[in-house]
Amino acid sequence: MVVMQPREVDPTDGRVLERNYDYAQRNVRLLAMWYECDVERVLELLAEHEVELSRNDRLEFGSYYRSVRRELGAR
């Protein structure tokens, strides 16, 4: 008998992160609660993987998100 083991999933992987953002109804605050981390860290992860923010999140967090994207581009 073959027993299937669940695969380890990296929650910071770009595809996983984008899917989880969708599951969180494209809400950074909700995703931060799921990930049990600061909103700023979630924004940094989204920026690092070029996951576009929802309209509401852009209005609230757009300047920080863009500054992280610029910083990442400067590296």
Secondary structure, 3 states (H helix, E strand, C coil): CCCCCCCCCCCCCHHHHHHHHHHCCCCHHHHHHHHCCCHHHHHHHHHHCCCCCCHHHHHHHHHHHHHHHHHHHHC
